[in-house]
Each structure stands twice: as C-alpha cells, then as structure tokens.
C-alpha cells in the first residue's frame, strides 16, 4: 500500500514538473491568470480536478 502511495506521489510530481520544464513562460502566464481568479472559480477548478482524479483512481483500482 505504501509503495502505491509513493508511486502516485512520484507520478504527480513528474506530471506537475513537465509544465515549467517544457514551457516556463506559458506556465508562468497560466499561474498569473489563475492568481487573478476569484475564490469561487478556483474552488470549481479544484473540485473538477478532485472529481477527475477520483474517477481515474477508481477506474485504475477496479480496472474497468
């Protein structure tokens, strides 16, 4: 179980690091635009990411 959690964290770090590695200017612009959004928009974005991640994790767990 712990190996799976560490693998998941490692993969998240790899995916998150691709943006600034491959397109630093575009990544900076995206972060700048996100910082200007109001709290409700950020909550919706966060909620969508949580739901999408949960669905993907469930699909991988059940192996549909």
N, C-alpha and C positions, 0 to 999 in steps of 0.2 A: 504494500500500500504506500509506504513512504517513498519507494522508488518511483512509483507512478506520479506522485505529487511533485517530486523533484524534477521529473521529466517534463511534466506540464509547465512548471515554472520556467525551466530552461527554454522550452519552446516559445513561451510567451516573450521572454527576453530576446530571443533571436528575432521573432517577428516584429517586436517593437523597435528593435535596433536597426531594422532594414530601412526605415524612413529616413532618419538622419544620416545613415551611411550612404545611401544611394542618391538622395535628393535633399541635401541640407537646406537649401533656400526654400524649396516648396514646403518642407516640413516646418520651417520657421514661420512661413506665411500662414500655414494651417493653424499652428498653435496660437499665433497672434489673432487670427479670426475667431478661434474658439474662446479666447480670453475676453473677447468683446461681447459674447452672447450673454443673455440674461440667464438667471438660475433655472428657470423652467425649461428652457431649450437644452441646457446641459443635463438636466435630470432626464429628459426624454431620450437624449442620446445615450446616456448611461444605462437607462432602462432597456433600450433596444439592444445594447451590447450585452447586457446580462442575459436577456432572453435568448439572443442568438447563441451565446456561449453555452448556455444551459441546454439548448436543443442539440447543439453539436456534441456536447459531452454525453448527453443521454443517448444519442444515436451511436456514438462510438462504444458506449457501455453495453448497449443492447445488441449492437452490430446488425442494424437493420439492413 
